[in-house]
């Protein structure tokens, strides 16, 4: 239960950091594997594709976590916002992170932040109901 308060999108972002910073010259767009489809087409999967898929799976769990209420969810939303702002700064200011893969991570993080706050507000509004006084 330790990972409840940690934004899960930090996982694909951390993997991206390790790949880009620790292995200079790594090709994120080159095919890692090729899968022959029933149609006869070749489906080429790159490292970038795998990272984006991982980020989308993490986004699913982040949206699921946003349905919780309480102090932990508030901290989780704040940390998600910090991750988004940090990613935005890296994207704008640091050349290794000015890629389309990282831009997609940035959009996924934005969806996490906006979706998390929106779901929390809707859930809180549903929990907090006022009765109208009878006239």
N, CA, C and O atoms as a GROMACS GRO file, in nm:
protein
  540
    1UNK      N    1   0.081  -0.119   0.000
    1UNK     CA    2   0.000   0.000   0.000
    1UNK      C    3   0.086   0.126   0.000
    1UNK      O    4   0.033   0.237   0.001
    2UNK      N    5   0.217   0.110  -0.001
    2UNK     CA    6   0.308   0.225   0.000
    2UNK      C    7   0.293   0.307  -0.127
    2UNK      O    8   0.307   0.429  -0.124
    3UNK      N    9   0.265   0.241  -0.241
    3UNK     CA   10   0.260   0.310  -0.369
    3UNK      C   11   0.131   0.388  -0.390
    3UNK      O   12   0.114   0.450  -0.495
    4UNK      N   13   0.039   0.385  -0.295
    4UNK     CA   14  -0.089   0.453  -0.314
    4UNK      C   15  -0.069   0.602  -0.334
    4UNK      O   16  -0.136   0.661  -0.418
    5UNK      N   17   0.020   0.666  -0.259
    5UNK     CA   18   0.037   0.809  -0.269
    5UNK      C   19   0.134   0.855  -0.377
    5UNK      O   20   0.149   0.975  -0.399
    6UNK      N   21   0.199   0.761  -0.444
    6UNK     CA   22   0.298   0.797  -0.546
    6UNK      C   23   0.231   0.794  -0.683
    6UNK      O   24   0.166   0.696  -0.718
    7UNK      N   25   0.247   0.901  -0.762
    7UNK     CA   26   0.191   0.899  -0.898
    7UNK      C   27   0.257   0.788  -0.982
    7UNK      O   28   0.379   0.785  -0.996
    8UNK      N   29   0.177   0.700  -1.036
    8UNK     CA   30   0.229   0.585  -1.110
    8UNK      C   31   0.295   0.625  -1.241
    8UNK      O   32   0.376   0.550  -1.295
    9UNK      N   33   0.261   0.742  -1.294
    9UNK     CA   34   0.321   0.785  -1.420
    9UNK      C   35   0.470   0.815  -1.405
    9UNK      O   36   0.540   0.835  -1.505
   10UNK      N   37   0.518   0.817  -1.283
   10UNK     CA   38   0.661   0.837  -1.261
   10UNK      C   39   0.739   0.714  -1.311
   10UNK      O   40   0.859   0.725  -1.340
   11UNK      N   41   0.673   0.599  -1.320
   11UNK     CA   42   0.741   0.476  -1.363
   11UNK      C   43   0.788   0.486  -1.509
   11UNK      O   44   0.907   0.470  -1.534
   12UNK      N   45   0.698   0.511  -1.606
   12UNK     CA   46   0.749   0.521  -1.744
   12UNK      C   47   0.841   0.640  -1.765
   12UNK      O   48   0.932   0.635  -1.848
   13UNK      N   49   0.818   0.748  -1.691
   13UNK     CA   50   0.905   0.865  -1.702
   13UNK      C   51   1.045   0.832  -1.650
   13UNK      O   52   1.145   0.873  -1.709
   14UNK      N   53   1.052   0.759  -1.539
   14UNK     CA   54   1.182   0.719  -1.484
   14UNK      C   55   1.255   0.625  -1.580
   14UNK      O   56   1.376   0.636  -1.599
   15UNK      N   57   1.181   0.532  -1.642
   15UNK     CA   58   1.243   0.442  -1.739
   15UNK      C   59   1.296   0.522  -1.858
   15UNK      O   60   1.406   0.495  -1.907
   16UNK      N   61   1.219   0.620  -1.904
   16UNK     CA   62   1.263   0.706  -2.013
   16UNK      C   63   1.391   0.780  -1.974
   16UNK      O   64   1.486   0.788  -2.052
   17UNK      N   65   1.394   0.835  -1.852
   17UNK     CA   66   1.514   0.904  -1.803
   17UNK      C   67   1.635   0.810  -1.805
   17UNK      O   68   1.743   0.848  -1.850
   18UNK      N   69   1.616   0.689  -1.754
   18UNK     CA   70   1.728   0.594  -1.750
   18UNK      C   71   1.778   0.561  -1.890
   18UNK      O   72   1.899   0.555  -1.914
   19UNK      N   73   1.684   0.540  -1.983
   19UNK     CA   74   1.724   0.506  -2.119
   19UNK      C   75   1.797   0.621  -2.187
   19UNK      O   76   1.901   0.600  -2.250
   20UNK      N   77   1.744   0.741  -2.173
   20UNK     CA   78   1.801   0.856  -2.244
   20UNK      C   79   1.930   0.904  -2.180
   20UNK      O   80   2.026   0.936  -2.251
   21UNK      N   81   1.934   0.910  -2.048
   21UNK     CA   82   2.050   0.968  -1.980
   21UNK      C   83   2.162   0.867  -1.955
   21UNK      O   84   2.280   0.904  -1.959
   22UNK      N   85   2.128   0.741  -1.929
   22UNK     CA   86   2.231   0.642  -1.896
   22UNK      C   87   2.281   0.565  -2.017
   22UNK      O   88   2.389   0.505  -2.012
   23UNK      N   89   2.204   0.565  -2.125
   23UNK     CA   90   2.248   0.497  -2.247
   23UNK      C   91   2.239   0.594  -2.364
   23UNK      O   92   2.147   0.585  -2.446
   24UNK      N   93   2.334   0.688  -2.372
   24UNK     CA   94   2.329   0.787  -2.480
   24UNK      C   95   2.332   0.720  -2.617
   24UNK      O   96   2.403   0.621  -2.638
   25UNK      N   97   2.255   0.774  -2.708
   25UNK     CA   98   2.250   0.720  -2.842
   25UNK      C   99   2.150   0.608  -2.860
   25UNK      O  100   2.142   0.549  -2.968
   26UNK      N  101   2.074   0.576  -2.756
   26UNK     CA  102   1.975   0.470  -2.769
   26UNK      C  103   1.867   0.514  -2.868
   26UNK      O  104   1.824   0.629  -2.869
   27UNK      N  105   1.826   0.420  -2.953
   27UNK     CA  106   1.724   0.449  -3.053
   27UNK      C  107   1.588   0.405  -3.000
   27UNK      O  108   1.558   0.285  -2.995
   28UNK      N  109   1.506   0.502  -2.962
   28UNK     CA  110   1.375   0.471  -2.907
   28UNK      C  111   1.274   0.436  -3.016
   28UNK      O  112   1.172   0.372  -2.989
   29UNK      N  113   1.303   0.476  -3.140
   29UNK     CA  114   1.206   0.455  -3.248
   29UNK      C  115   1.235   0.332  -3.333
   29UNK      O  116   1.153   0.292  -3.415
   30UNK      N  117   1.350   0.272  -3.313
   30UNK     CA  118   1.383   0.151  -3.389
   30UNK      C  119   1.302   0.033  -3.339
   30UNK      O  120   1.270   0.026  -3.220
   31UNK      N  121   1.268  -0.061  -3.427
   31UNK     CA  122   1.186  -0.175  -3.386
   31UNK      C  123   1.260  -0.266  -3.288
   31UNK      O  124   1.375  -0.305  -3.309
   32UNK      N  125   1.189  -0.300  -3.181
   32UNK     CA  126   1.241  -0.395  -3.083
   32UNK      C  127   1.203  -0.536  -3.128
   32UNK      O  128   1.282  -0.630  -3.118
   33UNK      N  129   1.081  -0.548  -3.176
   33UNK     CA  130   1.032  -0.676  -3.226
   33UNK      C  131   0.932  -0.650  -3.337
   33UNK      O  132   0.876  -0.541  -3.348
   34UNK      N  133   0.911  -0.750  -3.417
   34UNK     CA  134   0.812  -0.742  -3.524
   34UNK      C  135   0.717  -0.859  -3.508
   34UNK      O  136   0.759  -0.974  -3.494
   35UNK      N  137   0.589  -0.828  -3.510
   35UNK     CA  138   0.486  -0.931  -3.495
   35UNK      C  139   0.412  -0.945  -3.627
   35UNK      O  140   0.361  -0.847  -3.682
   36UNK      N  141   0.407  -1.066  -3.678
   36UNK     CA  142   0.335  -1.092  -3.803
   36UNK      C  143   0.186  -1.104  -3.770
   36UNK      O  144   0.146  -1.189  -3.691
   37UNK      N  145   0.106  -1.017  -3.831
   37UNK     CA  146  -0.038  -1.013  -3.806
   37UNK      C  147  -0.109  -1.114  -3.896
   37UNK      O  148  -0.053  -1.160  -3.996
   38UNK      N  149  -0.232  -1.148  -3.861
   38UNK     CA  150  -0.310  -1.242  -3.941
   38UNK      C  151  -0.334  -1.188  -4.082
   38UNK      O  152  -0.351  -1.265  -4.176
   39UNK      N  153  -0.336  -1.056  -4.095
   39UNK     CA  154  -0.359  -0.994  -4.226
   39UNK      C  155  -0.237  -1.002  -4.316
   39UNK      O  156  -0.244  -0.973  -4.435
   40UNK      N  157  -0.124  -1.042  -4.259
   40UNK     CA  158   0.000  -1.048  -4.335
   40UNK      C  159   0.088  -0.927  -4.313
   40UNK      O  160   0.204  -0.926  -4.354
   41UNK      N  161   0.034  -0.824  -4.247
   41UNK     CA  162   0.112  -0.703  -4.219
   41UNK      C  163   0.209  -0.730  -4.104
   41UNK      O  164   0.184  -0.814  -4.017
   42UNK      N  165   0.320  -0.657  -4.106
   42UNK     CA  166   0.416  -0.665  -3.996
   42UNK      C  167   0.391  -0.551  -3.899
   42UNK      O  168   0.390  -0.434  -3.938
   43UNK      N  169   0.369  -0.585  -3.774
   43UNK     CA  170   0.349  -0.486  -3.668
   43UNK      C  171   0.482  -0.467  -3.598
   43UNK      O  172   0.526  -0.554  -3.523
   44UNK      N  173   0.546  -0.354  -3.622
   44UNK     CA  174   0.676  -0.325  -3.563
   44UNK      C  175   0.656  -0.250  -3.432
   44UNK      O  176   0.592  -0.145  -3.429
   45UNK      N  177   0.710  -0.303  -3.325
   45UNK     CA  178   0.697  -0.243  -3.193
   45UNK      C  179   0.831  -0.183  -3.154
   45UNK      O  180   0.932  -0.253  -3.150
   46UNK      N  181   0.831  -0.053  -3.126
   46UNK     CA  182   0.954   0.014  -3.085
   46UNK      C  183   0.956   0.031  -2.933
   46UNK      O  184   0.855   0.010  -2.866
   47UNK      N  185   1.070   0.069  -2.882
   47UNK     CA  186   1.084   0.096  -2.739
   47UNK      C  187   0.994   0.212  -2.698
   47UNK      O  188   0.936   0.211  -2.590
   48UNK      N  189   0.982   0.309  -2.784
   48UNK     CA  190   0.894   0.423  -2.760
   48UNK      C  191   0.749   0.378  -2.748
   48UNK      O  192   0.676   0.424  -2.659
   49UNK      N  193   0.707   0.288  -2.835
   49UNK     CA  194   0.570   0.234  -2.830
   49UNK      C  195   0.545   0.162  -2.698
   49UNK      O  196   0.440   0.178  -2.637
   50UNK      N  197   0.642   0.082  -2.655
   50UNK     CA  198   0.628   0.009  -2.529
   50UNK      C  199   0.617   0.104  -2.410
   50UNK      O  200   0.538   0.080  -2.319
   51UNK      N  201   0.696   0.210  -2.410
   51UNK     CA  202   0.690   0.308  -2.301
   51UNK      C  203   0.555   0.381  -2.298
   51UNK      O  204   0.500   0.407  -2.191
   52UNK      N  205   0.502   0.412  -2.416
   52UNK     CA  206   0.372   0.478  -2.421
   52UNK      C  207   0.263   0.384  -2.373
   52UNK      O  208   0.171   0.426  -2.302
   53UNK      N  209   0.272   0.256  -2.410
   53UNK     CA  210   0.174   0.158  -2.361
   53UNK      C  211   0.181   0.146  -2.209
   53UNK      O  212   0.078   0.138  -2.143
   54UNK      N  213   0.301   0.144  -2.154
   54UNK     CA  214   0.318   0.139  -2.010
   54UNK      C  215   0.257   0.263  -1.944
   54UNK      O  216   0.192   0.252  -1.840
   55UNK      N  217   0.278   0.380  -2.004
   55UNK     CA  218   0.221   0.503  -1.950
   55UNK      C  219   0.069   0.500  -1.952
   55UNK      O  220   0.005   0.549  -1.859
   56UNK      N  221   0.011   0.444  -2.056
   56UNK     CA  222  -0.135   0.436  -2.063
   56UNK      C  223  -0.192   0.340  -1.959
   56UNK      O  224  -0.298   0.365  -1.902
   57UNK      N  225  -0.122   0.230  -1.934
   57UNK     CA  226  -0.164   0.138  -1.828
   57UNK      C  227  -0.156   0.209  -1.693
   57UNK      O  228  -0.245   0.195  -1.609
   58UNK      N  229  -0.049   0.284  -1.670
   58UNK     CA  230  -0.035   0.360  -1.546
   58UNK      C  231  -0.145   0.465  -1.534
   58UNK      O  232  -0.196   0.490  -1.424
   59UNK      N  233  -0.181   0.528  -1.646
   59UNK     CA  234  -0.289   0.627  -1.645
   59UNK      C  235  -0.421   0.563  -1.603
   59UNK      O  236  -0.497   0.623  -1.527
   60UNK      N  237  -0.448   0.443  -1.650
   60UNK     CA  238  -0.569   0.372  -1.609
   60UNK      C  239  -0.575   0.357  -1.458
   60UNK      O  240  -0.678   0.386  -1.396
   61UNK      N  241  -0.465   0.313  -1.398
   61UNK     CA  242  -0.464   0.295  -1.252
   61UNK      C  243  -0.468   0.428  -1.178
   61UNK      O  244  -0.525   0.436  -1.069
   62UNK      N  245  -0.410   0.532  -1.236
   62UNK     CA  246  -0.418   0.666  -1.175
   62UNK      C  247  -0.562   0.716  -1.174
   62UNK      O  248  -0.607   0.772  -1.074
   63UNK      N  249  -0.635   0.697  -1.282
   63UNK     CA  250  -0.775   0.738  -1.286
   63UNK      C  251  -0.856   0.655  -1.187
   63UNK      O  252  -0.945   0.708  -1.120
   64UNK      N  253  -0.825   0.530  -1.176
   64UNK     CA  254  -0.892   0.443  -1.078
   64UNK      C  255  -0.864   0.493  -0.936
   64UNK      O  256  -0.954   0.495  -0.852
   65UNK      N  257  -0.738   0.532  -0.909
   65UNK     CA  258  -0.702   0.584  -0.777
   65UNK      C  259  -0.773   0.716  -0.747
   65UNK      O  260  -0.794   0.750  -0.630
   66UNK      N  261  -0.808   0.792  -0.849
   66UNK     CA  262  -0.871   0.923  -0.830
   66UNK      C  263  -1.011   0.913  -0.772
   66UNK      O  264  -1.066   1.012  -0.724
   67UNK      N  265  -1.070   0.795  -0.777
   67UNK     CA  266  -1.206   0.780  -0.724
   67UNK      C  267  -1.208   0.772  -0.572
   67UNK      O  268  -1.314   0.780  -0.511
   68UNK      N  269  -1.092   0.756  -0.510
   68UNK     CA  270  -1.086   0.754  -0.364
   68UNK      C  271  -1.103   0.895  -0.309
   68UNK      O  272  -1.074   0.993  -0.376
   69UNK      N  273  -1.151   0.901  -0.188
   69UNK     CA  274  -1.160   1.031  -0.120
   69UNK      C  275  -1.072   1.027   0.004
   69UNK      O  276  -1.039   0.920   0.055
   70UNK      N  277  -1.034   1.143   0.050
   70UNK     CA  278  -0.952   1.151   0.171
   70UNK      C  279  -0.826   1.230   0.149
   70UNK      O  280  -0.800   1.281   0.040
   71UNK      N  281  -0.747   1.239   0.256
   71UNK     CA  282  -0.625   1.318   0.251
   71UNK      C  283  -0.521   1.259   0.156
   71UNK      O  284  -0.446   1.333   0.092
   72UNK      N  285  -0.516   1.127   0.147
   72UNK     CA  286  -0.418   1.065   0.059
   72UNK      C  287  -0.441   1.102  -0.087
   72UNK      O  288  -0.347   1.124  -0.162
   73UNK      N  289  -0.568   1.110  -0.126
   73UNK     CA  290  -0.596   1.143  -0.265
   73UNK      C  291  -0.556   1.287  -0.296
   73UNK      O  292  -0.513   1.317  -0.407
   74UNK      N  293  -0.570   1.376  -0.199
   74UNK     CA  294  -0.529   1.515  -0.219
   74UNK      C  295  -0.378   1.522  -0.239
   74UNK      O  296  -0.330   1.591  -0.329
   75UNK      N  297  -0.304   1.449  -0.157
   75UNK     CA  298  -0.158   1.445  -0.171
   75UNK      C  299  -0.121   1.383  -0.305
   75UNK      O  300  -0.028   1.431  -0.371
   76UNK      N  301  -0.192   1.278  -0.346
   76UNK     CA  302  -0.165   1.214  -0.474
   76UNK      C  303  -0.187   1.311  -0.589
   76UNK      O  304  -0.108   1.313  -0.684
   77UNK      N  305  -0.294   1.390  -0.583
   77UNK     CA  306  -0.320   1.489  -0.689
   77UNK      C  307  -0.212   1.596  -0.692
   77UNK      O  308  -0.168   1.639  -0.799
   78UNK      N  309  -0.169   1.640  -0.575
   78UNK     CA  310  -0.062   1.741  -0.570
   78UNK      C  311   0.067   1.686  -0.628
   78UNK      O  312   0.136   1.756  -0.702
   79UNK      N  313   0.102   1.562  -0.595
   79UNK     CA  314   0.223   1.501  -0.648
   79UNK      C  315   0.212   1.482  -0.800
   79UNK      O  316   0.311   1.498  -0.871
   80UNK      N  317   0.094   1.448  -0.848
   80UNK     CA  318   0.074   1.436  -0.993
   80UNK      C  319   0.096   1.570  -1.062
   80UNK      O  320   0.151   1.576  -1.172
   81UNK      N  321   0.052   1.676  -0.997
   81UNK     CA  322   0.073   1.810  -1.053
   81UNK      C  323   0.222   1.844  -1.055
   81UNK      O  324   0.271   1.904  -1.151
   82UNK      N  325   0.295   1.807  -0.950
   82UNK     CA  326   0.440   1.831  -0.944
   82UNK      C  327   0.510   1.754  -1.057
   82UNK      O  328   0.599   1.807  -1.124
   83UNK      N  329   0.469   1.628  -1.077
   83UNK     CA  330   0.527   1.548  -1.185
   83UNK      C  331   0.500   1.614  -1.320
   83UNK      O  332   0.590   1.622  -1.403
   84UNK      N  333   0.377   1.662  -1.341
   84UNK     CA  334   0.343   1.727  -1.468
   84UNK      C  335   0.428   1.852  -1.490
   84UNK      O  336   0.481   1.872  -1.599
   85UNK      N  337   0.440   1.937  -1.390
   85UNK     CA  338   0.518   2.060  -1.404
   85UNK      C  339   0.665   2.028  -1.430
   85UNK      O  340   0.728   2.091  -1.514
   86UNK      N  341   0.719   1.929  -1.358
   86UNK     CA  342   0.857   1.888  -1.382
   86UNK      C  343   0.877   1.836  -1.522
   86UNK      O  344   0.977   1.868  -1.587
   87UNK      N  345   0.782   1.756  -1.570
   87UNK     CA  346   0.792   1.704  -1.707
   87UNK      C  347   0.782   1.816  -1.809
   87UNK      O  348   0.852   1.815  -1.910
   88UNK      N  349   0.695   1.913  -1.783
   88UNK     CA  350   0.680   2.026  -1.875
   88UNK      C  351   0.809   2.106  -1.884
   88UNK      O  352   0.851   2.145  -1.992
   89UNK      N  353   0.872   2.130  -1.770
   89UNK     CA  354   0.999   2.203  -1.770
   89UNK      C  355   1.108   2.125  -1.844
   89UNK      O  356   1.184   2.183  -1.921
   90UNK      N  357   1.115   1.993  -1.821
   90UNK     CA  358   1.213   1.912  -1.893
   90UNK      C  359   1.187   1.916  -2.043
   90UNK      O  360   1.280   1.927  -2.123
   91UNK      N  361   1.060   1.906  -2.081
   91UNK     CA  362   1.024   1.906  -2.223
   91UNK      C  363   1.066   2.036  -2.291
   91UNK      O  364   1.117   2.035  -2.403
   92UNK      N  365   1.044   2.146  -2.222
   92UNK     CA  366   1.072   2.277  -2.281
   92UNK      C  367   1.222   2.311  -2.277
   92UNK      O  368   1.274   2.370  -2.372
   93UNK      N  369   1.290   2.274  -2.168
   93UNK     CA  370   1.425   2.325  -2.145
   93UNK      C  371   1.539   2.226  -2.171
   93UNK      O  372   1.654   2.269  -2.181
   94UNK      N  373   1.511   2.096  -2.182
   94UNK     CA  374   1.619   1.998  -2.189
   94UNK      C  375   1.607   1.919  -2.319
   94UNK      O  376   1.507   1.850  -2.340
   95UNK      N  377   1.705   1.928  -2.405
   95UNK     CA  378   1.701   1.870  -2.540
   95UNK      C  379   1.668   1.720  -2.544
   95UNK      O  380   1.590   1.681  -2.630
   96UNK      N  381   1.724   1.635  -2.456
   96UNK     CA  382   1.692   1.492  -2.468
   96UNK      C  383   1.543   1.460  -2.444
   96UNK      O  384   1.496   1.352  -2.478
   97UNK      N  385   1.471   1.555  -2.387
   97UNK     CA  386   1.330   1.530  -2.356
   97UNK      C  387   1.236   1.604  -2.451
   97UNK      O  388   1.115   1.605  -2.429
   98UNK      N  389   1.288   1.664  -2.555
   98UNK     CA  390   1.207   1.732  -2.654
   98UNK      C  391   1.169   1.639  -2.768
   98UNK      O  392   1.191   1.671  -2.885
   99UNK      N  393   1.112   1.524  -2.735
   99UNK     CA  394   1.075   1.425  -2.836
   99UNK      C  395   0.924   1.404  -2.837
   99UNK      O  396   0.854   1.447  -2.745
  100UNK      N  397   0.876   1.339  -2.940
  100UNK     CA  398   0.733   1.312  -2.948
  100UNK      C  399   0.690   1.213  -2.840
  100UNK      O  400   0.578   1.223  -2.789
  101UNK      N  401   0.774   1.120  -2.806
  101UNK     CA  402   0.741   1.026  -2.698
  101UNK      C  403   0.720   1.099  -2.568
  101UNK      O  404   0.624   1.073  -2.496
  102UNK      N  405   0.810   1.191  -2.536
  102UNK     CA  406   0.798   1.265  -2.411
  102UNK      C  407   0.679   1.361  -2.417
  102UNK      O  408   0.616   1.388  -2.314
  103UNK      N  409   0.647   1.413  -2.535
  103UNK     CA  410   0.529   1.498  -2.550
  103UNK      C  411   0.402   1.418  -2.522
  103UNK      O  412   0.308   1.469  -2.461
  104UNK      N  413   0.399   1.294  -2.566
  104UNK     CA  414   0.284   1.207  -2.537
  104UNK      C  415   0.276   1.179  -2.388
  104UNK      O  416   0.168   1.180  -2.330
  105UNK      N  417   0.393   1.154  -2.323
  105UNK     CA  418   0.395   1.140  -2.177
  105UNK      C  419   0.337   1.264  -2.110
  105UNK      O  420   0.262   1.254  -2.013
  106UNK      N  421   0.372   1.379  -2.161
  106UNK     CA  422   0.326   1.506  -2.106
  106UNK      C  423   0.174   1.517  -2.116
  106UNK      O  424   0.108   1.558  -2.021
  107UNK      N  425   0.118   1.480  -2.230
  107UNK     CA  426  -0.027   1.484  -2.247
  107UNK      C  427  -0.095   1.382  -2.156
  107UNK      O  428  -0.200   1.410  -2.098
  108UNK      N  429  -0.036   1.264  -2.143
  108UNK     CA  430  -0.092   1.162  -2.052
  108UNK      C  431  -0.089   1.214  -1.909
  108UNK      O  432  -0.185   1.194  -1.834
  109UNK      N  433   0.018   1.281  -1.871
  109UNK     CA  434   0.027   1.339  -1.736
  109UNK      C  435  -0.077   1.449  -1.717
  109UNK      O  436  -0.136   1.460  -1.609
  110UNK      N  437  -0.100   1.530  -1.819
  110UNK     CA  438  -0.203   1.634  -1.812
  110UNK      C  439  -0.341   1.572  -1.794
  110UNK      O  440  -0.421   1.620  -1.714
  111UNK      N  441  -0.369   1.466  -1.867
  111UNK     CA  442  -0.497   1.396  -1.851
  111UNK      C  443  -0.511   1.341  -1.710
  111UNK      O  444  -0.619   1.344  -1.651
  112UNK      N  445  -0.400   1.290  -1.655
  112UNK     CA  446  -0.401   1.241  -1.517
  112UNK      C  447  -0.436   1.353  -1.419
  112UNK      O  448  -0.519   1.334  -1.331
  113UNK      N  449  -0.372   1.468  -1.434
  113UNK     CA  450  -0.395   1.580  -1.341
  113UNK      C  451  -0.539   1.631  -1.354
  113UNK      O  452  -0.610   1.642  -1.254
  114UNK      N  453  -0.580   1.663  -1.474
  114UNK     CA  454  -0.714   1.718  -1.494
  114UNK      C  455  -0.821   1.614  -1.461
  114UNK      O  456  -0.920   1.645  -1.395
  115UNK      N  457  -0.800   1.491  -1.506
  115UNK     CA  458  -0.896   1.384  -1.476
  115UNK      C  459  -0.905   1.355  -1.327
  115UNK      O  460  -1.014   1.334  -1.274
  116UNK      N  461  -0.791   1.354  -1.259
  116UNK     CA  462  -0.790   1.328  -1.115
  116UNK      C  463  -0.866   1.433  -1.037
  116UNK      O  464  -0.948   1.401  -0.950
  117UNK      N  465  -0.840   1.560  -1.068
  117UNK     CA  466  -0.911   1.667  -0.998
  117UNK      C  467  -1.060   1.665  -1.032
  117UNK      O  468  -1.144   1.684  -0.944
  118UNK      N  469  -1.094   1.641  -1.158
  118UNK     CA  470  -1.234   1.639  -1.199
  118UNK      C  471  -1.310   1.525  -1.132
  118UNK      O  472  -1.420   1.545  -1.082
  119UNK      N  473  -1.252   1.408  -1.131
  119UNK     CA  474  -1.317   1.293  -1.067
  119UNK      C  475  -1.332   1.317  -0.918
  119UNK      O  476  -1.436   1.285  -0.860
  120UNK      N  477  -1.229   1.372  -0.855
  120UNK     CA  478  -1.237   1.399  -0.710
  120UNK      C  479  -1.346   1.500  -0.678
  120UNK      O  480  -1.419   1.485  -0.581
  121UNK      N  481  -1.356   1.604  -0.762
  121UNK     CA  482  -1.460   1.705  -0.738
  121UNK      C  483  -1.598   1.644  -0.757
  121UNK      O  484  -1.688   1.669  -0.676
  122UNK      N  485  -1.616   1.565  -0.862
  122UNK     CA  486  -1.745   1.501  -0.886
  122UNK      C  487  -1.781   1.404  -0.774
  122UNK      O  488  -1.896   1.398  -0.732
  123UNK      N  489  -1.683   1.328  -0.727
  123UNK     CA  490  -1.708   1.234  -0.619
  123UNK      C  491  -1.742   1.307  -0.491
  123UNK      O  492  -1.834   1.267  -0.418
  124UNK      N  493  -1.671   1.415  -0.462
  124UNK     CA  494  -1.698   1.493  -0.341
  124UNK      C  495  -1.835   1.558  -0.350
  124UNK      O  496  -1.907   1.565  -0.250
  125UNK      N  497  -1.872   1.606  -0.466
  125UNK     CA  498  -2.003   1.669  -0.484
  125UNK      C  499  -2.114   1.567  -0.462
  125UNK      O  500  -2.219   1.601  -0.406
  126UNK      N  501  -2.092   1.444  -0.504
  126UNK     CA  502  -2.192   1.340  -0.486
  126UNK      C  503  -2.203   1.303  -0.338
  126UNK      O  504  -2.312   1.275  -0.288
  127UNK      N  505  -2.088   1.303  -0.267
  127UNK     CA  506  -2.088   1.269  -0.125
  127UNK      C  507  -2.151   1.379  -0.041
  127UNK      O  508  -2.208   1.352   0.065
  128UNK      N  509  -2.141   1.501  -0.087
  128UNK     CA  510  -2.191   1.615  -0.011
  128UNK      C  511  -2.323   1.660  -0.073
  128UNK      O  512  -2.324   1.729  -0.175
  129UNK      N  513  -2.431   1.620  -0.013
  129UNK     CA  514  -2.561   1.659  -0.068
  129UNK      C  515  -2.637   1.740   0.036
  129UNK      O  516  -2.631   1.711   0.156
  130UNK      N  517  -2.706   1.839  -0.011
  130UNK     CA  518  -2.787   1.925   0.076
  130UNK      C  519  -2.932   1.896   0.052
  130UNK      O  520  -2.976   1.878  -0.062
  131UNK      N  521  -3.006   1.891   0.159
  131UNK     CA  522  -3.150   1.873   0.146
  131UNK      C  523  -3.217   2.009   0.141
  131UNK      O  524  -3.179   2.100   0.215
  132UNK      N  525  -3.314   2.023   0.056
  132UNK     CA  526  -3.388   2.148   0.048
  132UNK      C  527  -3.492   2.150   0.159
  132UNK      O  528  -3.560   2.050   0.184
  133UNK      N  529  -3.503   2.265   0.225
  133UNK     CA  530  -3.606   2.273   0.329
  133UNK      C  531  -3.745   2.272   0.267
  133UNK      O  532  -3.768   2.330   0.161
  134UNK      N  533  -3.835   2.205   0.333
  134UNK     CA  534  -3.974   2.198   0.284
  134UNK      C  535  -4.040   2.333   0.306
  134UNK      O  536  -4.021   2.396   0.410
  135UNK      N  537  -4.117   2.377   0.211
  135UNK     CA  538  -4.183   2.507   0.220
  135UNK      C  539  -4.319   2.496   0.289
  135UNK      O  540  -4.388   2.596   0.305
   0.00000   0.00000   0.00000
